[in-house]
Amino acid sequence: MQGGKAIGALTAAAALMGAAHDEHNLGPNLERFTYPWPVQTMTVDVVGEPASMAFMDIAAERPNGRTVVLLHGKNFCGATWASSARALSRSGYRVIVPDQIGFCKSSKPRATQYSFAMLSQNTRRLLVSRGVSRATLVGHSMGGMLAMRYAIMFPEAVDRLVLVNPLGLVDRSEEGVPYVDVDALWAAERKTSYASIKAYQQANYYHGTWKPAYDRWVWMQAGMYGGAGRDTVALAQAKTSEMIRTQPVVHELYRLKPPTTVIVGTLDRTAFGRGQAPASLQQFLKAIPQLAPDAVRKMPNGALIRMEGLGHSPQVEDPARFEKLLLETVR
């Protein structure tokens, strides 16, 4: 009888563990994470195979005839823009929010060789398919790098650029940060968990602070690693890390023709590549707020706005304050 009770207890415990695991297994393409608006898809060819690019197309409440495209960062998704998209829609803008190939609800083909040029071309195809010939691009973090590459490739298609704590404003190779290959990055990505994501974001994005509202976005990211697709997600993340590391845009800032506003949270501690740098070099790598002034001076039509007291993700940390500034900037 006691043995039966023990087996029953173990079975119940296993069931609870399985339930907890399932709760945070959102699927490699966030199949079990709900976005704030209907998600549509566009098919693109990647190395001869069809891939699905997810996006939201949000109508303006009182259309002013303009479109804003919101480009997510590496550790974010289209859904993270929900509050900003809502504010823009209420102010008359049509808003298109893609998930890039390799991220979030979009496909993560294992054979993909990622480049900002490829992501830009996919984004251009998406906008053309939606009847959008010109738009304002708002890019956050990695999305800022993408927005700049897009504007360089398709200058006639961009009204204005808004870059929120963008990456790519420095070439880490010039600073002596060694190259790390995809296999090494992949091995590190396989160790990703809720705890590791939170620790990184708390230290770098939110200057050591934390609010319960941030947990949703950490679980969203961690949930892609929760099941059988973990290895696929980790590989996509490794390849896109290499993309960021090896394709800085800093040498081409002079090619940015549209009016460009760089919005920087002054407490952002993000210095992409710091983790791969020797300990003796890490302390000398500048974070985004220290890099931005020099980068803006290289832009033909650049302007810098500092958001005092905020970090890497002002749209998450203080939505109301960020949205007021955003609406003033995109006019």
C-alpha atoms as a printed R data frame, in Angstrom:
    type eleno elety resid chain resno      x      y       z
1   ATOM     1    CA   MET     A     1  0.000  0.000   0.000
2   ATOM     2    CA   GLN     A     2  2.808  2.378   0.960
3   ATOM     3    CA   GLY     A     3  4.565  1.593  -2.311
4   ATOM     4    CA   GLY     A     4  1.370  2.396  -4.193
5   ATOM     5    CA   LYS     A     5  1.070  5.710  -2.371
6   ATOM     6    CA   ALA     A     6  4.679  6.539  -3.198
7   ATOM     7    CA   ILE     A     7  4.180  5.759  -6.873
8   ATOM     8    CA   GLY     A     8  1.008  7.849  -6.854
9   ATOM     9    CA   ALA     A     9  2.824 10.748  -5.255
10  ATOM    10    CA   LEU     A    10  5.621 10.531  -7.795
11  ATOM    11    CA   THR     A    11  3.099 10.396 -10.641
12  ATOM    12    CA   ALA     A    12  1.314 13.462  -9.287
13  ATOM    13    CA   ALA     A    13  4.604 15.324  -8.897
14  ATOM    14    CA   ALA     A    14  5.606 14.427 -12.439
15  ATOM    15    CA   ALA     A    15  2.241 15.649 -13.686
16  ATOM    16    CA   LEU     A    16  2.721 18.961 -11.892
17  ATOM    17    CA   MET     A    17  6.208 19.336 -13.325
18  ATOM    18    CA   GLY     A    18  4.881 18.570 -16.780
19  ATOM    19    CA   ALA     A    19  2.123 21.121 -16.377
20  ATOM    20    CA   ALA     A    20  4.613 23.733 -15.255
21  ATOM    21    CA   HIS     A    21  6.829 22.894 -18.219
22  ATOM    22    CA   ASP     A    22  3.889 23.090 -20.640
23  ATOM    23    CA   GLU     A    23  2.817 26.417 -19.162
24  ATOM    24    CA   HIS     A    24  6.086 27.986 -20.280
25  ATOM    25    CA   ASN     A    25  6.460 26.071 -23.548
26  ATOM    26    CA   LEU     A    26  5.078 28.651 -25.948
27  ATOM    27    CA   GLY     A    27  6.382 26.896 -29.057
28  ATOM    28    CA   PRO     A    28  9.406 27.827 -31.197
29  ATOM    29    CA   ASN     A    29  7.232 30.224 -33.194
30  ATOM    30    CA   LEU     A    30  5.254 31.456 -30.168
31  ATOM    31    CA   GLU     A    31  2.295 29.346 -31.224
32  ATOM    32    CA   ARG     A    32  0.835 29.633 -27.712
33  ATOM    33    CA   PHE     A    33  1.492 33.325 -27.128
34  ATOM    34    CA   THR     A    34 -1.334 35.697 -28.041
35  ATOM    35    CA   TYR     A    35 -0.550 38.922 -29.881
36  ATOM    36    CA   PRO     A    36 -2.719 42.022 -29.373
37  ATOM    37    CA   TRP     A    37 -3.984 42.086 -32.985
38  ATOM    38    CA   PRO     A    38 -4.569 39.367 -35.600
39  ATOM    39    CA   VAL     A    39 -1.332 37.933 -36.964
40  ATOM    40    CA   GLN     A    40 -1.007 37.508 -40.708
41  ATOM    41    CA   THR     A    41  1.814 35.875 -42.646
42  ATOM    42    CA   MET     A    42  3.723 36.389 -45.867
43  ATOM    43    CA   THR     A    43  5.703 33.578 -47.493
44  ATOM    44    CA   VAL     A    44  9.306 34.233 -48.469
45  ATOM    45    CA   ASP     A    45 11.878 31.889 -49.982
46  ATOM    46    CA   VAL     A    46 14.931 31.180 -47.853
47  ATOM    47    CA   VAL     A    47 17.627 29.009 -49.430
48  ATOM    48    CA   GLY     A    48 15.021 27.495 -51.723
49  ATOM    49    CA   GLU     A    49 12.550 26.710 -48.949
50  ATOM    50    CA   PRO     A    50  9.350 28.608 -48.087
51  ATOM    51    CA   ALA     A    51  9.387 30.489 -44.787
52  ATOM    52    CA   SER     A    52  6.601 32.352 -43.047
53  ATOM    53    CA   MET     A    53  7.022 35.983 -42.009
54  ATOM    54    CA   ALA     A    54  4.479 37.040 -39.395
55  ATOM    55    CA   PHE     A    55  3.169 40.581 -39.027
56  ATOM    56    CA   MET     A    56  0.353 42.730 -37.660
57  ATOM    57    CA   ASP     A    57 -1.283 45.409 -39.814
58  ATOM    58    CA   ILE     A    58 -3.156 47.817 -37.551
59  ATOM    59    CA   ALA     A    59 -5.590 50.296 -39.052
60  ATOM    60    CA   ALA     A    60 -5.600 53.932 -38.007
61  ATOM    61    CA   GLU     A    61 -8.619 55.066 -36.005
62  ATOM    62    CA   ARG     A    62 -8.824 58.332 -37.969
63  ATOM    63    CA   PRO     A    63 -6.411 57.889 -40.884
64  ATOM    64    CA   ASN     A    64 -3.919 60.655 -41.611
65  ATOM    65    CA   GLY     A    65 -2.576 58.829 -44.669
66  ATOM    66    CA   ARG     A    66  0.757 57.866 -43.110
67  ATOM    67    CA   THR     A    67  2.211 54.501 -42.116
68  ATOM    68    CA   VAL     A    68  4.642 53.723 -39.306
69  ATOM    69    CA   VAL     A    69  6.612 50.457 -39.285
70  ATOM    70    CA   LEU     A    70  7.793 49.219 -35.883
71  ATOM    71    CA   LEU     A    71 10.905 47.008 -35.958
72  ATOM    72    CA   HIS     A    72 11.643 44.854 -32.906
73  ATOM    73    CA   GLY     A    73 14.976 44.217 -31.219
74  ATOM    74    CA   LYS     A    74 16.778 40.908 -30.929
75  ATOM    75    CA   ASN     A    75 15.373 40.060 -27.490
76  ATOM    76    CA   PHE     A    76 11.930 41.421 -28.289
77  ATOM    77    CA   CYS     A    77  9.005 40.694 -30.612
78  ATOM    78    CA   GLY     A    78  6.349 42.599 -32.493
79  ATOM    79    CA   ALA     A    79  4.025 42.164 -29.522
80  ATOM    80    CA   THR     A    80  6.376 44.209 -27.339
81  ATOM    81    CA   TRP     A    81  5.350 47.254 -29.384
82  ATOM    82    CA   ALA     A    82  1.667 46.873 -28.381
83  ATOM    83    CA   SER     A    83  1.322 50.077 -26.355
84  ATOM    84    CA   SER     A    84  3.270 52.171 -28.882
85  ATOM    85    CA   ALA     A    85  1.259 50.749 -31.786
86  ATOM    86    CA   ARG     A    86 -1.990 51.559 -30.000
87  ATOM    87    CA   ALA     A    87 -0.907 55.152 -29.394
88  ATOM    88    CA   LEU     A    88  0.091 55.589 -33.043
89  ATOM    89    CA   SER     A    89 -3.153 54.078 -34.311
90  ATOM    90    CA   ARG     A    90 -5.200 56.402 -32.113
91  ATOM    91    CA   SER     A    91 -3.240 59.331 -33.538
92  ATOM    92    CA   GLY     A    92 -4.145 58.480 -37.127
93  ATOM    93    CA   TYR     A    93 -1.273 56.267 -38.255
94  ATOM    94    CA   ARG     A    94 -1.544 52.903 -39.899
95  ATOM    95    CA   VAL     A    95  0.945 50.671 -38.092
96  ATOM    96    CA   ILE     A    96  2.692 47.594 -39.486
97  ATOM    97    CA   VAL     A    97  4.622 45.432 -37.043
98  ATOM    98    CA   PRO     A    98  6.615 42.517 -38.506
99  ATOM    99    CA   ASP     A    99  8.376 39.663 -36.786
100 ATOM   100    CA   GLN     A   100 11.543 39.178 -38.789
101 ATOM   101    CA   ILE     A   101 12.478 35.747 -40.139
102 ATOM   102    CA   GLY     A   102 14.338 33.977 -37.328
103 ATOM   103    CA   PHE     A   103 12.333 35.640 -34.581
104 ATOM   104    CA   CYS     A   104  9.160 35.218 -32.574
105 ATOM   105    CA   LYS     A   105  6.149 34.068 -34.643
106 ATOM   106    CA   SER     A   106  8.112 33.863 -37.884
107 ATOM   107    CA   SER     A   107  9.903 30.813 -39.265
108 ATOM   108    CA   LYS     A   108 13.441 29.948 -38.212
109 ATOM   109    CA   PRO     A   109 14.895 27.993 -41.157
110 ATOM   110    CA   ARG     A   110 18.032 26.151 -40.098
111 ATOM   111    CA   ALA     A   111 19.808 26.804 -43.403
112 ATOM   112    CA   THR     A   112 19.408 30.590 -43.227
113 ATOM   113    CA   GLN     A   113 22.448 32.813 -43.448
114 ATOM   114    CA   TYR     A   114 21.163 35.985 -41.816
115 ATOM   115    CA   SER     A   115 21.966 39.475 -43.004
116 ATOM   116    CA   PHE     A   116 20.432 42.885 -42.461
117 ATOM   117    CA   ALA     A   117 20.157 43.195 -46.221
118 ATOM   118    CA   MET     A   118 18.002 40.052 -46.353
119 ATOM   119    CA   LEU     A   119 15.792 41.259 -43.503
120 ATOM   120    CA   SER     A   120 15.473 44.656 -45.187
121 ATOM   121    CA   GLN     A   121 14.486 43.063 -48.472
122 ATOM   122    CA   ASN     A   122 11.874 40.928 -46.723
123 ATOM   123    CA   THR     A   123 10.484 44.005 -44.979
124 ATOM   124    CA   ARG     A   124 10.346 45.894 -48.276
125 ATOM   125    CA   ARG     A   125  8.460 43.018 -49.906
126 ATOM   126    CA   LEU     A   126  6.016 42.968 -47.020
127 ATOM   127    CA   LEU     A   127  5.289 46.689 -47.246
128 ATOM   128    CA   VAL     A   128  4.871 46.606 -51.020
129 ATOM   129    CA   SER     A   129  2.491 43.663 -50.680
130 ATOM   130    CA   ARG     A   130  0.423 45.770 -48.250
131 ATOM   131    CA   GLY     A   131  0.326 48.712 -50.647
132 ATOM   132    CA   VAL     A   132  2.808 50.848 -48.696
133 ATOM   133    CA   SER     A   133  5.309 52.736 -50.850
134 ATOM   134    CA   ARG     A   134  6.666 55.096 -48.159
135 ATOM   135    CA   ALA     A   135  6.701 54.836 -44.395
136 ATOM   136    CA   THR     A   136  8.279 56.103 -41.209
137 ATOM   137    CA   LEU     A   137 10.504 53.431 -39.658
138 ATOM   138    CA   VAL     A   138 10.883 53.116 -35.896
139 ATOM   139    CA   GLY     A   139 13.555 50.598 -34.922
140 ATOM   140    CA   HIS     A   140 14.553 49.513 -31.438
141 ATOM   141    CA   SER     A   141 17.919 47.960 -30.563
142 ATOM   142    CA   MET     A   142 18.691 45.462 -33.355
143 ATOM   143    CA   GLY     A   143 15.630 46.902 -35.115
144 ATOM   144    CA   GLY     A   144 17.490 50.201 -35.236
145 ATOM   145    CA   MET     A   145 20.286 48.540 -37.194
146 ATOM   146    CA   LEU     A   146 17.695 47.062 -39.527
147 ATOM   147    CA   ALA     A   147 15.964 50.426 -39.976
148 ATOM   148    CA   MET     A   148 19.259 52.037 -40.952
149 ATOM   149    CA   ARG     A   149 20.110 49.272 -43.432
150 ATOM   150    CA   TYR     A   150 16.606 49.535 -44.909
151 ATOM   151    CA   ALA     A   151 16.960 53.312 -45.311
152 ATOM   152    CA   ILE     A   152 20.325 52.879 -47.028
153 ATOM   153    CA   MET     A   153 18.922 50.274 -49.414
154 ATOM   154    CA   PHE     A   154 15.573 51.982 -50.069
155 ATOM   155    CA   PRO     A   155 16.021 55.702 -49.342
156 ATOM   156    CA   GLU     A   156 13.048 56.704 -51.480
157 ATOM   157    CA   ALA     A   157 10.756 54.523 -49.365
158 ATOM   158    CA   VAL     A   158 11.477 56.185 -45.992
159 ATOM   159    CA   ASP     A   159  9.882 59.409 -44.739
160 ATOM   160    CA   ARG     A   160 11.707 59.465 -41.423
161 ATOM   161    CA   LEU     A   161 13.842 57.253 -39.216
162 ATOM   162    CA   VAL     A   162 13.397 56.956 -35.457
163 ATOM   163    CA   LEU     A   163 16.077 54.831 -33.792
164 ATOM   164    CA   VAL     A   164 15.490 53.807 -30.191
165 ATOM   165    CA   ASN     A   165 18.691 52.757 -28.415
166 ATOM   166    CA   PRO     A   166 20.031 51.267 -31.659
167 ATOM   167    CA   LEU     A   167 22.817 48.727 -31.887
168 ATOM   168    CA   GLY     A   168 25.467 48.927 -34.602
169 ATOM   169    CA   LEU     A   169 26.887 52.340 -33.678
170 ATOM   170    CA   VAL     A   170 30.381 50.932 -33.217
171 ATOM   171    CA   ASP     A   171 32.542 48.280 -34.878
172 ATOM   172    CA   ARG     A   172 33.624 46.026 -32.017
173 ATOM   173    CA   SER     A   173 36.293 44.405 -34.196
174 ATOM   174    CA   GLU     A   174 38.106 47.733 -34.311
175 ATOM   175    CA   GLU     A   175 38.059 47.744 -30.517
176 ATOM   176    CA   GLY     A   176 39.720 44.337 -30.329
177 ATOM   177    CA   VAL     A   177 36.707 42.173 -29.491
178 ATOM   178    CA   PRO     A   178 37.486 38.737 -30.989
179 ATOM   179    CA   TYR     A   179 35.204 36.918 -33.385
180 ATOM   180    CA   VAL     A   180 33.066 34.150 -31.854
181 ATOM   181    CA   ASP     A   181 31.786 31.541 -34.290
182 ATOM   182    CA   VAL     A   182 28.197 30.350 -34.575
183 ATOM   183    CA   ASP     A   183 28.899 26.997 -32.905
184 ATOM   184    CA   ALA     A   184 30.179 28.700 -29.753
185 ATOM   185    CA   LEU     A   185 27.279 31.137 -29.749
186 ATOM   186    CA   TRP     A   186 24.864 28.253 -30.323
187 ATOM   187    CA   ALA     A   187 26.229 26.355 -27.332
188 ATOM   188    CA   ALA     A   188 25.716 29.425 -25.159
189 ATOM   189    CA   GLU     A   189 22.187 29.990 -26.475
190 ATOM   190    CA   ARG     A   190 21.189 26.438 -25.559
191 ATOM   191    CA   LYS     A   191 21.615 27.447 -21.907
192 ATOM   192    CA   THR     A   192 19.016 30.214 -22.175
193 ATOM   193    CA   SER     A   193 16.359 30.280 -19.457
194 ATOM   194    CA   TYR     A   194 13.929 32.691 -17.852
195 ATOM   195    CA   ALA     A   195 16.540 33.362 -15.151
196 ATOM   196    CA   SER     A   196 19.352 34.114 -17.599
197 ATOM   197    CA   ILE     A   197 17.163 36.413 -19.711
198 ATOM   198    CA   LYS     A   198 15.907 38.311 -16.673
199 ATOM   199    CA   ALA     A   199 19.401 38.696 -15.230
200 ATOM   200    CA   TYR     A   200 20.728 40.114 -18.513
201 ATOM   201    CA   GLN     A   201 17.825 42.495 -19.003
202 ATOM   202    CA   GLN     A   202 17.791 43.674 -15.397
203 ATOM   203    CA   ALA     A   203 21.492 44.496 -15.510
204 ATOM   204    CA   ASN     A   204 21.653 46.008 -18.989
205 ATOM   205    CA   TYR     A   205 18.179 47.196 -19.948
206 ATOM   206    CA   TYR     A   206 16.617 48.317 -16.667
207 ATOM   207    CA   HIS     A   207 19.713 49.566 -14.773
208 ATOM   208    CA   GLY     A   208 19.320 47.071 -11.948
209 ATOM   209    CA   THR     A   209 15.599 47.653 -11.355
210 ATOM   210    CA   TRP     A   210 12.636 45.395 -12.098
211 ATOM   211    CA   LYS     A   211  8.869 45.785 -12.472
212 ATOM   212    CA   PRO     A   212  6.343 42.914 -12.657
213 ATOM   213    CA   ALA     A   213  5.256 44.193 -16.088
214 ATOM   214    CA   TYR     A   214  8.625 43.164 -17.524
215 ATOM   215    CA   ASP     A   215  8.030 39.489 -16.687
216 ATOM   216    CA   ARG     A   216  5.583 38.987 -19.556
217 ATOM   217    CA   TRP     A   217  8.272 39.842 -22.092
218 ATOM   218    CA   VAL     A   218 10.871 37.629 -20.428
219 ATOM   219    CA   TRP     A   219  8.471 34.665 -20.403
220 ATOM   220    CA   MET     A   220  7.645 35.381 -24.045
221 ATOM   221    CA   GLN     A   221 11.313 35.060 -24.955
222 ATOM   222    CA   ALA     A   222 11.999 32.107 -22.668
223 ATOM   223    CA   GLY     A   223  8.861 30.301 -23.832
224 ATOM   224    CA   MET     A   224 10.332 29.721 -27.286
225 ATOM   225    CA   TYR     A   225 13.018 27.580 -25.642
226 ATOM   226    CA   GLY     A   226 10.515 25.530 -23.622
227 ATOM   227    CA   GLY     A   227  9.923 22.540 -25.865
228 ATOM   228    CA   ALA     A   228 11.258 20.418 -28.688
229 ATOM   229    CA   GLY     A   229 12.029 23.486 -30.814
230 ATOM   230    CA   ARG     A   230 14.616 24.750 -28.328
231 ATOM   231    CA   ASP     A   231 17.576 23.836 -30.521
232 ATOM   232    CA   THR     A   232 16.095 25.585 -33.563
233 ATOM   233    CA   VAL     A   233 15.433 28.766 -31.604
234 ATOM   234    CA   ALA     A   234 18.936 28.697 -30.110
235 ATOM   235    CA   LEU     A   235 20.508 28.338 -33.565
236 ATOM   236    CA   ALA     A   236 18.520 31.268 -34.962
237 ATOM   237    CA   GLN     A   237 19.549 33.393 -31.996
238 ATOM   238    CA   ALA     A   238 23.195 32.400 -32.438
239 ATOM   239    CA   LYS     A   239 23.192 33.241 -36.133
240 ATOM   240    CA   THR     A   240 21.510 36.602 -35.590
241 ATOM   241    CA   SER     A   241 24.016 37.424 -32.832
242 ATOM   242    CA   GLU     A   242 26.786 36.819 -35.347
243 ATOM   243    CA   MET     A   243 24.894 39.018 -37.818
244 ATOM   244    CA   ILE     A   244 24.817 41.919 -35.361
245 ATOM   245    CA   ARG     A   245 28.432 41.411 -34.401
246 ATOM   246    CA   THR     A   246 29.800 41.246 -37.956
247 ATOM   247    CA   GLN     A   247 27.545 43.733 -39.787
248 ATOM   248    CA   PRO     A   248 27.823 47.089 -37.981
249 ATOM   249    CA   VAL     A   249 26.318 50.042 -39.795
250 ATOM   250    CA   VAL     A   250 28.554 52.686 -38.220
251 ATOM   251    CA   HIS     A   251 30.777 52.998 -41.306
252 ATOM   252    CA   GLU     A   252 27.782 53.952 -43.482
253 ATOM   253    CA   LEU     A   253 25.950 56.491 -41.341
254 ATOM   254    CA   TYR     A   254 26.766 59.170 -43.925
255 ATOM   255    CA   ARG     A   255 24.431 57.330 -46.326
256 ATOM   256    CA   LEU     A   256 21.310 57.927 -44.225
257 ATOM   257    CA   LYS     A   257 19.296 60.433 -46.247
258 ATOM   258    CA   PRO     A   258 15.981 60.660 -44.325
259 ATOM   259    CA   PRO     A   259 15.623 62.846 -41.230
260 ATOM   260    CA   THR     A   260 16.876 60.607 -38.408
261 ATOM   261    CA   THR     A   261 16.087 60.928 -34.719
262 ATOM   262    CA   VAL     A   262 18.030 58.811 -32.245
263 ATOM   263    CA   ILE     A   263 16.226 58.357 -28.917
264 ATOM   264    CA   VAL     A   264 18.449 57.085 -26.127
265 ATOM   265    CA   GLY     A   265 17.637 56.089 -22.572
266 ATOM   266    CA   THR     A   266 20.548 57.543 -20.645
267 ATOM   267    CA   LEU     A   267 20.763 54.592 -18.244
268 ATOM   268    CA   ASP     A   268 21.123 51.965 -20.969
269 ATOM   269    CA   ARG     A   269 24.114 49.749 -20.185
270 ATOM   270    CA   THR     A   270 23.948 47.678 -23.370
271 ATOM   271    CA   ALA     A   271 27.318 47.138 -25.052
272 ATOM   272    CA   PHE     A   272 26.721 44.333 -27.552
273 ATOM   273    CA   GLY     A   273 29.729 42.047 -27.694
274 ATOM   274    CA   ARG     A   274 30.854 42.719 -24.131
275 ATOM   275    CA   GLY     A   275 30.235 39.102 -23.184
276 ATOM   276    CA   GLN     A   276 32.699 37.862 -25.828
277 ATOM   277    CA   ALA     A   277 35.398 40.401 -24.975
278 ATOM   278    CA   PRO     A   278 38.413 39.620 -22.754
279 ATOM   279    CA   ALA     A   279 37.924 40.743 -19.161
280 ATOM   280    CA   SER     A   280 40.714 43.283 -19.599
281 ATOM   281    CA   LEU     A   281 38.762 44.956 -22.415
282 ATOM   282    CA   GLN     A   282 35.188 44.797 -21.130
283 ATOM   283    CA   GLN     A   283 35.438 47.886 -18.930
284 ATOM   284    CA   PHE     A   284 36.486 50.008 -21.909
285 ATOM   285    CA   LEU     A   285 33.566 49.108 -24.187
286 ATOM   286    CA   LYS     A   286 31.155 52.028 -24.346
287 ATOM   287    CA   ALA     A   287 27.406 51.513 -23.985
288 ATOM   288    CA   ILE     A   288 24.855 53.022 -26.374
289 ATOM   289    CA   PRO     A   289 24.407 56.383 -24.573
290 ATOM   290    CA   GLN     A   290 28.145 57.049 -24.861
291 ATOM   291    CA   LEU     A   291 28.266 56.035 -28.543
292 ATOM   292    CA   ALA     A   292 25.184 57.900 -29.751
293 ATOM   293    CA   PRO     A   293 26.465 61.516 -29.860
294 ATOM   294    CA   ASP     A   294 29.361 60.737 -32.193
295 ATOM   295    CA   ALA     A   295 27.142 58.515 -34.362
296 ATOM   296    CA   VAL     A   296 24.496 61.233 -34.745
297 ATOM   297    CA   ARG     A   297 27.140 63.730 -35.864
298 ATOM   298    CA   LYS     A   298 27.927 61.396 -38.778
299 ATOM   299    CA   MET     A   299 24.302 61.371 -39.945
300 ATOM   300    CA   PRO     A   300 23.448 64.028 -42.564
301 ATOM   301    CA   ASN     A   301 20.093 64.805 -40.917
302 ATOM   302    CA   GLY     A   302 20.550 63.370 -37.438
303 ATOM   303    CA   ALA     A   303 19.208 64.550 -34.091
304 ATOM   304    CA   LEU     A   304 19.704 63.079 -30.622
305 ATOM   305    CA   ILE     A   305 17.086 63.021 -27.867
306 ATOM   306    CA   ARG     A   306 18.044 61.753 -24.430
307 ATOM   307    CA   MET     A   307 15.449 60.206 -22.138
308 ATOM   308    CA   GLU     A   308 16.892 60.811 -18.707
309 ATOM   309    CA   GLY     A   309 16.454 58.089 -16.110
310 ATOM   310    CA   LEU     A   310 15.418 55.373 -18.578
311 ATOM   311    CA   GLY     A   311 17.313 52.402 -19.974
312 ATOM   312    CA   HIS     A   312 17.456 50.311 -23.126
313 ATOM   313    CA   SER     A   313 13.698 49.858 -23.558
314 ATOM   314    CA   PRO     A   314 11.931 53.157 -22.790
315 ATOM   315    CA   GLN     A   315  8.806 51.960 -24.609
316 ATOM   316    CA   VAL     A   316  8.506 49.184 -22.001
317 ATOM   317    CA   GLU     A   317  9.857 51.027 -18.978
318 ATOM   318    CA   ASP     A   318  7.722 54.175 -19.281
319 ATOM   319    CA   PRO     A   319  5.196 53.777 -22.134
320 ATOM   320    CA   ALA     A   320  3.325 57.042 -21.548
321 ATOM   321    CA   ARG     A   321  6.467 59.164 -21.557
322 ATOM   322    CA   PHE     A   322  7.922 57.340 -24.541
323 ATOM   323    CA   GLU     A   323  4.717 57.531 -26.596
324 ATOM   324    CA   LYS     A   324  4.381 61.274 -26.040
325 ATOM   325    CA   LEU     A   325  7.901 61.731 -27.406
326 ATOM   326    CA   LEU     A   326  7.341 59.271 -30.245
327 ATOM   327    CA   LEU     A   327  4.218 61.042 -31.445
328 ATOM   328    CA   GLU     A   328  6.057 64.360 -31.399
329 ATOM   329    CA   THR     A   329  8.964 62.835 -33.330
330 ATOM   330    CA   VAL     A   330  7.081 61.112 -36.161
331 ATOM   331    CA   ARG     A   331  5.038 64.166 -37.154
